[in-house]
Amino acid sequence: MKKLCPDLTALSDDALREFWRVHQPLQLKRLGDRLLAESLPKLQARPPEFYVPDLAARRQAINLTLAQAAIQLGVTPTILAAWESGEVRPPASLPLIYAQALT
């Protein structure tokens, strides 16, 4: 049974890293909504080193197409492509989720 995804924007950097260390995306309800909220500007932005420049390469390294990853994350391929290209600021969680290999 899927658990409701918590408010990712309310987690500290360390708590966010810990959350993605122990949770799998497919176990969570409304993950896409939380990731979209996390990609919106915040009053206190996370430090630049929290974000990684090679999101698409990380996704490809775990052998997922853009469409497959978007389905698992609960977002559209267009949104995921915008995050990976830097056109839209990606959620801070995205590299952490990719590190979990989405499986």
Rosetta silent file (secondary structure, phi, psi, omega in degrees, C-alpha in Angstrom):
SEQUENCE: MKKLCPDLTALSDDALREFWRVHQPLQLKRLGDRLLAESLPKLQARPPEFYVPDLAARRQAINLTLAQAAIQLGVTPTILAAWESGEVRPPASLPLIYAQALT
SCORE:     score description
SCORE:     0.000 S_00000001
   1 L     0.000  135.543 -178.295    0.000    0.000    0.000 S_00000001
   2 L   -76.363  143.107  176.529    1.326    3.419   -0.920 S_00000001
   3 E   -99.633  150.507  176.742    2.085    5.969    1.796 S_00000001
   4 E   -67.158  132.123  178.363    1.368    9.664    1.405 S_00000001
   5 L   -71.742  134.526  179.131    4.498   11.560    0.452 S_00000001
   6 L   -72.746  173.151  176.453    5.426   14.179    3.078 S_00000001
   7 L   -71.835  100.146 -177.031    5.933   17.856    2.342 S_00000001
   8 H   -65.615  -27.535 -178.857    9.406   17.689    0.800 S_00000001
   9 H   -71.115  -20.350 -177.968    9.758   21.481    0.908 S_00000001
  10 H   -86.971   -9.695 -177.265    9.535   21.430    4.702 S_00000001
  11 L   -83.575  142.517  172.966   12.461   19.037    5.144 S_00000001
  12 L   -68.954  167.398  179.542   15.953   20.265    5.905 S_00000001
  13 H   -56.782  -45.950 -179.056   18.704   19.262    3.478 S_00000001
  14 H   -66.646  -39.679  179.071   19.875   16.475    5.778 S_00000001
  15 H   -66.349  -36.736  178.078   16.326   15.248    6.426 S_00000001
  16 H   -65.404  -44.255  177.271   15.632   15.222    2.676 S_00000001
  17 H   -60.751  -43.172  179.797   18.752   13.166    1.995 S_00000001
  18 H   -65.444  -41.214  178.662   17.772   10.737    4.774 S_00000001
  19 H   -56.861  -47.137 -177.644   14.190   10.496    3.492 S_00000001
  20 H   -77.999  -13.719  173.752   15.395    9.450    0.033 S_00000001
  21 H   -71.023  -31.915 -173.193   17.951    7.078    1.504 S_00000001
  22 H  -110.280   -7.820 -178.118   15.150    4.987    3.024 S_00000001
  23 L  -116.249  149.834  175.448   12.148    5.505    0.695 S_00000001
  24 L  -106.995  137.844 -178.350   11.392    4.378   -2.826 S_00000001
  25 H   -53.957  -40.010 -176.425    9.400    6.691   -5.153 S_00000001
  26 H   -69.291  -10.194  179.020    6.923    3.991   -6.130 S_00000001
  27 H   -86.125   -4.418 -169.192    5.908    3.565   -2.478 S_00000001
  28 E  -115.491  135.561  173.462    4.552    7.115   -2.235 S_00000001
  29 E   -83.920  147.222  175.012    1.240    8.719   -3.173 S_00000001
  30 L    59.921   27.048  177.758    1.224   12.210   -4.660 S_00000001
  31 H   -60.277  -42.953 -179.534    4.981   12.234   -5.197 S_00000001
  32 H   -57.717  -41.520  178.694    4.586   14.195   -8.436 S_00000001
  33 H   -62.809  -41.891 -178.788    2.694   16.968   -6.625 S_00000001
  34 H   -67.693  -39.542  178.478    5.410   17.196   -3.965 S_00000001
  35 H   -66.190  -39.121  177.239    8.182   17.282   -6.572 S_00000001
  36 H   -62.084  -43.695  178.904    6.379   20.043   -8.468 S_00000001
  37 H   -62.775  -37.353 -178.389    6.060   22.071   -5.271 S_00000001
  38 H   -70.039  -22.293 -179.502    9.727   21.509   -4.519 S_00000001
  39 L   -84.704   -7.164  177.886   10.722   22.892   -7.916 S_00000001
  40 L   -78.260  153.524  178.376    9.037   26.232   -7.188 S_00000001
  41 L   -59.653  143.076  177.724   11.151   29.099   -5.843 S_00000001
  42 L  -113.052  158.818  176.018   11.552   29.170   -2.092 S_00000001
  43 L   -64.101  -42.022  176.339   12.190   32.117    0.168 S_00000001
  44 L  -113.073  102.168 -178.018   15.370   30.423    1.349 S_00000001
  45 L   -71.609  151.043  173.940   16.907   28.577   -1.565 S_00000001
  46 L   -69.937  154.951 -179.774   19.014   25.507   -1.022 S_00000001
  47 L   -63.575  148.284 -177.404   22.724   26.040   -1.591 S_00000001
  48 H   -55.103  -32.108 -178.320   23.865   25.629   -5.223 S_00000001
  49 H   -69.258  -12.139  176.824   25.980   22.579   -4.335 S_00000001
  50 H   -70.591  -28.045 -177.592   22.770   20.722   -3.420 S_00000001
  51 L   -93.235  149.472  179.898   21.854   20.650   -7.114 S_00000001
  52 L  -117.145  146.389 -175.807   23.694   18.600   -9.700 S_00000001
  53 L   -83.608  -12.880 -170.236   24.206   19.564  -13.358 S_00000001
  54 L  -112.920   48.744 -176.612   23.969   16.096  -14.912 S_00000001
  55 H   -61.865  -44.075 -178.841   20.429   14.923  -14.143 S_00000001
  56 H   -62.895  -41.772  179.174   19.787   13.449  -17.594 S_00000001
  57 H   -63.823  -37.830  178.137   23.080   11.541  -17.492 S_00000001
  58 H   -64.584  -42.519  178.521   22.196   10.178  -14.050 S_00000001
  59 H   -63.898  -43.856 -179.610   18.805    8.974  -15.314 S_00000001
  60 H   -64.997  -32.640  179.803   20.405    7.389  -18.379 S_00000001
  61 H   -66.226  -23.898  177.144   22.994    5.674  -16.177 S_00000001
  62 L   -99.278   16.584  172.812   20.195    3.800  -14.429 S_00000001
  63 L    59.256   43.521  174.712   18.801    2.777  -17.839 S_00000001
  64 L  -117.681  135.884  173.022   15.531    4.698  -17.698 S_00000001
  65 L   -76.234  166.821  176.954   14.036    6.627  -20.557 S_00000001
  66 H   -58.301  -44.198 -179.086   12.559   10.035  -19.898 S_00000001
  67 H   -63.821  -42.967 -179.924    9.055    8.553  -20.223 S_00000001
  68 H   -63.516  -45.610 -179.568    9.772    5.677  -17.826 S_00000001
  69 H   -65.116  -40.421  179.856   11.244    7.962  -15.168 S_00000001
  70 H   -61.232  -41.959  178.405    8.367   10.442  -15.534 S_00000001
  71 H   -61.586  -45.165 -178.665    5.831    7.668  -14.954 S_00000001
  72 H   -66.604  -29.862 -179.465    7.632    6.491  -11.835 S_00000001
  73 H   -87.898  -13.508 -179.970    7.858   10.061  -10.515 S_00000001
  74 L    77.562   29.041  176.326    4.241   10.905  -11.299 S_00000001
  75 L  -127.421  171.226  178.014    5.043   13.842  -13.584 S_00000001
  76 L   -82.308  155.171  175.305    4.835   14.388  -17.328 S_00000001
  77 H   -58.488  -31.866  179.349    7.845   13.765  -19.560 S_00000001
  78 H   -64.471  -43.124  178.481    7.713   17.477  -20.500 S_00000001
  79 H   -65.081  -45.695 -179.475    8.138   18.546  -16.878 S_00000001
  80 H   -61.736  -41.241  178.352   10.936   16.050  -16.306 S_00000001
  81 H   -62.996  -39.008  178.641   12.720   17.221  -19.470 S_00000001
  82 H   -65.277  -38.680  177.146   12.444   20.845  -18.299 S_00000001
  83 H   -65.438  -47.402 -176.357   13.984   19.912  -14.947 S_00000001
  84 H   -66.479  -32.583 -179.022   16.811   17.940  -16.535 S_00000001
  85 H   -81.569  -12.720 -176.976   17.618   20.667  -19.060 S_00000001
  86 L    86.010    1.981  178.057   17.664   23.390  -16.420 S_00000001
  87 L   -62.558  -36.774  175.122   14.815   25.231  -18.149 S_00000001
  88 L  -125.076  137.635 -179.503   12.920   24.918  -14.845 S_00000001
  89 L   -56.760  125.638 -178.520   14.700   24.583  -11.508 S_00000001
  90 L   -74.213  156.255  173.056   14.635   20.866  -10.651 S_00000001
  91 L   -62.401  144.149  178.355   13.371   19.605   -7.321 S_00000001
  92 L   -60.282  -27.243 -177.738   16.176   19.187   -4.825 S_00000001
  93 H   -73.956  -20.965 -170.820   15.055   15.578   -4.421 S_00000001
  94 H   -56.959  -47.516  177.766   15.570   14.580   -8.035 S_00000001
  95 H   -65.155  -31.125  178.195   19.279   13.671   -7.809 S_00000001
  96 H   -68.461  -38.982  177.535   18.582   11.860   -4.543 S_00000001
  97 H   -66.420  -43.674  178.677   15.787    9.867   -6.183 S_00000001
  98 H   -61.391  -36.807  179.061   18.027    9.040   -9.162 S_00000001
  99 H   -64.057  -27.693  177.058   20.690    7.859   -6.710 S_00000001
 100 L   -78.690   -7.184  176.581   18.089    5.409   -5.347 S_00000001
 101 L    72.562    8.808  174.732   17.800    4.118   -8.952 S_00000001
 102 L    54.050   15.170 -177.407   13.985    4.507   -9.004 S_00000001
 103 L  -114.864    0.000    0.000   13.552    0.763   -8.696 S_00000001
